[in-house]
Amino acid sequence: MRGIFLGFALGVALLPLCAQANFTFQNVIDLAKERAAKPYQPPSEIPKFMRELGFHDYQNIRFDPAKSLWRDNNSQFNVMFLSPGLFYGHPVAMNVIDAQGVHPVPYQKSYFRFEDPELEKRVPPDLGFAGFKLTFPFFEPDIANQFLVFAGASYFRGVGKHNAWGISARGVAINTGLPSGEEFPSFVEFWLERPKPEAKSVTFYGLLDGKSLSGAYRFVVTPGEQTSMQVRAVLFPRGAVALLGVAPLTSMFYYGENTSRPVGEWRGEVHDSDGLLIRDGASAEWLWRPLLNPTNLQMDYFHTENLRGFGLLQRDSHFTHYQDLGARYELRPSAWVEPLGDWGKGQVVLVQLPTPNETNDNVVAFWTPAAKIDKPGQMLFDYRIRFGGPDLVQEPLGRSLNTFVGDGNRVGGGNEEGAYRLIVDFAGGPLQEVSAEAPVVGKVTALEGGELIEQFVEYNEPLQAWRLSILARPAKGRPLSLRAFLSEGERTLTETWTYRLPPENDILPEAK
């Protein structure tokens, strides 16, 4: 496992990464290692009345931007803090690193504006912070735009210059989707390097702790059209971990073009992400999996020999497909994870949970190593996360634009009972060079005992794309599982589209 387990000993020298006040990343690594050598102690909880605040009551506690950290040194980066309460049940220690040394940031109620004066009286003077937001002037030099938020367990969210808030990332995922139940390690302390006024990037460190492991993180963040985060994570398992999720991404998919519309919904689609993209270096394959809102928990495993990237993308950026002026789903960011170095053999895991509405994040994607984690040790992961628009990933092949799924036994779909009609539109990449009369063909494979009844390709002139039409029937009681791509002769023109529709779905009446 080159660059990951390293014999469960960190096999590369971790050089000092912060020259200020002799504070280095090694300090955080030492703290994480020390914690992992002891039984886990959960962080202290905030008062019960704060944990039981309603959503609107919590929203009425607002940080005063005039109290932002670094506002006094003409830095383009400012830091705003979040109050504990509601979902944020424990305080997170905050520190600043500057030329004078490392300094804790003390909590002060005056940093916040309370709409409810009675609540303000009850808040203790040492409540602490729940997390922080980073700001940067994207559009006007005097207007600070929020682009990164760390709050709640190990969650953080980022946006590019033209995005609205959507997808989340995490420091780590533990046993996500397993019957044993998921663990949620938390960042318990941060150290933020004070940037120079002209700095375009900001560096900070995080200490993570949980029942199964502790970890030290270094983040170097550069905001812009795409917001880029270079991450170094050093993890210390306390013992066996059944399913370790590295660089996890969390999103929401309620319904889309490849599902039925829930009764009473007027919007065409509702989702933060519409698909999972994977690039494996060993096979040189780019794989696209449209997302679902399944009836039951669904977990898919995609084998990788040398992962070069994976991400949850929001490819559909047309407002007319959503028609939601409030949520602006067409502006939700895509997120792409790129390993820096060889992580070795493993799997990208896609977890999809059923959700009755758009308020629940029900999709998780992460990478997990093939080797078992069955004892204490040390692991290193270097990677980059980028948040931005649908063109975030410069994929060289044609990509899937649309996936439509319907009954294969009705007018326009076919006359095969129990079959499904699937329509996939591809565009971009080498397809831009292919004439509308070219002999483009579909390479379609039915898996898990399914039957491929027919498939054909035609040029889709209105979209200037190529349309693959598939009629397929799953084996009785089995999911419909398909793989497909377009080619011309021996030349591969597109990414590999893959689809897995569970037997219990909302497409065919008998499948409900």
N, C-alpha and C positions, 0 to 999 in steps of 0.2 A: 504494500500500500504506500506507494511513493508519495511523500508530502503530506500524509494524513496521520497514520498511526505511528509511524517511525519507531516501531518496537515499543509503542506506548511510552516513548521518551522523546522530547522535543529535539529533533536531530539537526536543527539549524540554530546558529547564534542569533539571539534577539538583541540587536544593537539598540542603544538608547535612542528612543524615538522622540524625545522631547528635551531640548537643550536647556530649557528654562529651569532654574532653581534645582538642578540635578534630579528632577523628577523624570523618570522614564517609564515606559510601558512595563518594564520588568517589575516595578513596584506593584502594579495591578496584578500581574501574573503571580507574584509571591502571595498576595492577599487571597487570590482565588485558590491557589494550591493549599494554603493554610486552612481555608474553610473546608475544602474537600476532604482534608485529613480528619475532620471532626464530624460528629453527627449533625445533621441539618437542624438549624434553628430558624423557624419562620420569623419574618420581620414583625415588629410590634404593630398592632392595629391602631388605627385612629379611633376616636370615641364613637360609640354606637350610633348616636344621633347623626353624625356626619356620614356614616356608611348607609344610613337609611334615608338620606335625602332623596326627594323626587327629582326627576330629570330637570324640570323647569327651575326648581329651587337651586339645584347645583349650577345650572347655566347662569343664574343671577349672581354668581360669584365670579367677578371678572378681574383679571390682572390689569393694573394701570400701566399702559405702555410707557408713560413718562418715567417709570421706575425700572425700565429695561436695563439689564446688565450691559456694560460697555457703551452705553449711550453717551458717556462723558468723554470718550477718547476719539471721537470722529470715526469709529470703526464702521465699515459697511455692514458688519454682522452685529446684531443685537440678540439678547436672550430674554425671553419672557417665560415666566414660571406658571405652573398649573397648581391649583389647590387640590389637596386630597378631598375625597368625598364621593358618594355614589359608587361608581365602579372602581375607584382608586382607593383601596382600603388601607394602605400603609404608606408612610412617608419614605422619600428617597433622598439620601444625603447628596448635597450639591457642593462642589468645590471649584475654585478658580485657580489656575496656575498663571503666574505672571513673573516679572523680573525679581520680585521680592520673595517669591516662594509659593507655597500652596496654602490657600485660605478657604475655610468653609464659608458658604453663603448662608447667613442666618435668616430664618423665617421672620417676616414681619407682617402683621395684619394690614399695615398701612400700604403694603404693595397691592392690595386687592380692594375692589369696590364691592360692597355688599348692598344689594337691593333691599334685603330684609334686615333692619337694625337689630331685631331680636336675635336673629341668627348670629350676627356679628358679635353680640355680647357673649354668646355661648362658645364661640370658637376660641380654643386655648391659644395663648401667645407663643407656644412652641409647637404648633401643629405640624409644621414642616411642609415640604413641597411634594407633589405627586409626579412631577416631571418637568419638561421644558419644551419651548418652541424656539426655533431659530428663524430669524428674519434677515432679509437681504433686499436691497432696492432693485427690483426687476425692471420697473418702468420709469419711475421718477426718482432722482437722487435723494429726495427728502421723504419718500414714502417707503416704509419698511413692509415688505411682503413676506408673509409666513411661507416657508417652504419645507420645513421638517419639524415633526413633533415626536417626542419620546414620552409615552405615558401608558401605564397599565402593563403589568407583567413585563415581558420583554418586547412589547409591540412598539413599532415606530412607523410613521407614514411620511412619504415624501411626494413632492410634486415638481414638475418642470414649470417653466415660465408661464405656459398657457394652459395649465391643467387646473381642474377642480379636484378637491380631495376625494379619494376613493380607496384604492388598494392599500393594504398594510403589509409590512414585513415584520419579522421577529428575529430576536437573537438566536433562538433555538426552539425546536419543537420536540416534545417527549411523548411517545406512545399515542400520537394523534390517530384517532379512528379505531384504536384497539379496544376490545371488550373490557380490559383491565381499567380503562379510564385514562384520560389525558392529564399530564402534569403541566403546570404553567410556571416555570422558573421566572424569577423577576430580576430586573436590574435594581440593585439596592443602593448603588452609589455611582456618581459621575464626577469626572474631573474635566473641566473645560479650559483649553489653552486660550489665553487672551490674544486675539489676532492683531497684527499690525494694521494701521488704518488703510493701507493699500492692498491688504490681503484679499485674494479671490477664493481662498479655501479656508476652512476652519477645522481644527483637530480636537477631538475629545476622546475620553476613555470611559469605559463602563465596567462595573463589577456585577456579575450575574450570579445568582445563587438559587438553588432549588433542591428538592429532595434527592434527585438522582445525580446531580452534577453541579459544579460551579464553573465559572468561566470569566476570562478577562478579554475585553474587546477594545480595539483601537479603530476609530472612525476618522477618515479624512474626507470631508464633504465639500463638493464644489457645485454651487447652484448655477442654473442657466437654462437654456432651452431644454436641455436634459439636466437633471440634477444627479450627479454621480457621487457614490459613496464607496470609497475603498476601505475594506474591512479586513482586519486580522483578528481571528478568534482563536484563543487557546482554551480548550475545554478540559476539565478534570472530572471524569466520571467517578462517583463514589463506589460504584460496583456495576452490576449488570444493567444494561439499558436495552429493553426489548426492541424499540424502534426510535432511533435517533434521527431527527429531522434537521438537516443543515440548511442554512439560508432560507427558512420557510417564508412563503408568501401566502397571505390570507385575503380572500375577496368574496364578492357576492354575485350569485347568479340566480335570479328569480324566474325569469322566462325570457325567451328570445325567438329568433326566426326559426330555430329548429325544435320548438316546443309549441304546444297549444297555448293560447292566451287564457289566463284564469277568468272565470265568470265575473263580469262587472268591470274588468279593467279596460280603460280606453286607450292606454298607451301601447304602442306597438311592441316595445321591448323594455325590459328593466334589468339592468345588470351593470356591475362595475368592471367586469372582465367577460370576454366571450370565448376565450380559448387558451389552451396550454400549448406553448411552442418549446420544442426540445431540439438541441443540436448535439449530436454525438460525434466526437472527432474520429473514433475508430471506424465507423461505418460511413462517415461523411453525410449521414442522413439528417435532413431537417424534418421533424415530425410535428404535425398539427392535430390537436384534439379539441373539437368544440365542446364547450361545457354544457352540463345538464343540471336540472333541479330534480334529482331522483326521488322516487317514492320511498326508497330505503337507502341506508348508507351504502355508498359505492366506493370501493378502493381499487385503483388501477396502478400497476407497477410497470415501469418502462426501464428495461435493462440498458445500462450504459457502460462502455469500456473505458472511455476517456471523455467525460462530459466537458463540452465547450460552452454550454449555456442552456438555461431554461428560464421560462418566464410565463406569467399570466398577463395576457395582452387584451387591450380593448381595441380591437381592429375596426369595429364599426364606429366611425366618427361622424355619422350623418345625423344632424338634429332631427330630420324628418322621420327617422326610424324610431325615435323616442318620444318626441313632442312634449318634453317636460322642461318648462322654463325654470322650475325651481331646482330640480336635481341636476340638470345638465349632464346627463350620463354620457353624452358624446365627448365631454371634456375630461372624463375620468382617466387617470394615467395608466399606462402600461408599466410593468416592472420586469426587468431582465437581469438575471444573475449570471456572471461570468467567473468561473474558477480561475484563479491566477496560479498556474501550476497544475500538475496532474493529481487529481483526487483518487485515481485508481478505479477499480470496478465498483459498481453500485447500481442504484435504481433511483429514478425520479418517481416519486409517489404522488398520486393525485387522489385527494380525499374529497368526496362530494356528499353533502348532507342535505336532506330535504328541508325546505323552509317554506312557511305559509305566507311570507311577505318579504319585503325588501329591507327589513330592519336587522336581519341576521346575516352575518358573514358565514357562508355555508360551504366555501371552497378553500382548500389548503393544498399547496404544492411545495414539495421540498425534495432534497436529495438525501439518500441514506446509504452508508457504506455497506458493501457486501460482507465484510468481515464482522463477526459477532463482537459485541462489546460485553464482556462477561467478567471484567475485573477492573479495579481502580487503575488509573493511568493518566496519560496526557495526550492530547490530540491537537493538531494545528490545521486551521483552514484559512487560506487567503482567497478573497474574492472581491468582486466589484458588483454593486447593485446600481442600476440606472433607472430613474423614473422619467417618463416623458410621453410623447404622443405615439400613435400607432406605427410611425416610421422609426421608432427607437432601435429596432434591430435591422441592420442592413443585410437582409437575407438575399443571396444571389439567385435563388430559384423563384419560379412563379408561386404565388401563395393563394390560399383559399380565401375568397371574398365572402361567399355565402354558403350556408348549408341549410337546405330545406328538407323536411321529412314529412311524409304523408302516407295515406292509405294506398296500398298497391292494388286495391280492388274497387276502384271507382273511376268515373270518367276523368281523364287527365292523369290518372295514376297507373292504370293497368286493369287487368281482370284476373288477378291471382289472389285468391283468398288467403289471408294470413301473411301476405307479403307487404313490404314497405317500398314506397318510391322515395328515393333520395336524389336530390339535385345539389350538385356542388359546382360553384363557379370559381375558376382560377384566372388570375391575371398577374402581370408583372414579370420581371426577370426575363428569361429567354423567350417567353411567349410574346413579348413586344416585337421580336424580330421575325415571328412566324406569320406568314400570310394566312388570310382567312380560308384559303383553299388547301392548306398544308395537310398532310395525312397524320394528324394528331390522333393518338389512340389512348384509351384508358387501360391501365394495368390495375385490375381490381381483384382482390382476394377476399373470399368469405371465410371467416374463422369460426371456431367453436361449433363445427357441424352445420353451419349455415349453408344455404343454397343460393348461388348467384344465378338468377333467372335470365337477366339480360343487362347489358350496359352498352352505351354508345356515347360519342363525343360530338358536339357541334359548336360552331362559332356563335357566340352570343353578341350580335352586333350592337344592341343598345348599350351594353356594358363594356364593349370592346374587350371581351373576355371569352374564355372557353368553358363550355358547360358540359359536365359529366353527369349523365343520367343513369341511375342504377335501380334495378328492381331485384329485391332479394328477400328471402324468407329465412327466418331463424329456425334452428332446430326446436322441437317442441320443449317448452319450459326453459329454453336457453336464451341468453341475450343475443341480439343481432350485433355481430362483430365484423367490421369491414376495414380493409386497408386499400388505398388507391392513390395513384399518381398518374400524371400525363407524360407521354413520351412521343418522340418522333424518331422512328427507327431505333437506334441504340442510345439515343440521346435522351436523358432524363430532363424534363422541362420544369417540373414542379416539386414542391415539398410533398411529403407523404401525408395524405389526409387519413386519419384513423377515427373510427366511430364505434361506440359501444352503447347500444340502447338496451336497457334492462327489460325483462319480460313484462314487468309491471310499469306501464307508461301511460301517457295521456294521448297517444297518437291513434291507436286502434281501440275501439270500444271494448272488445273482448280482452284487451290487455290491462284494463283498469282493475 
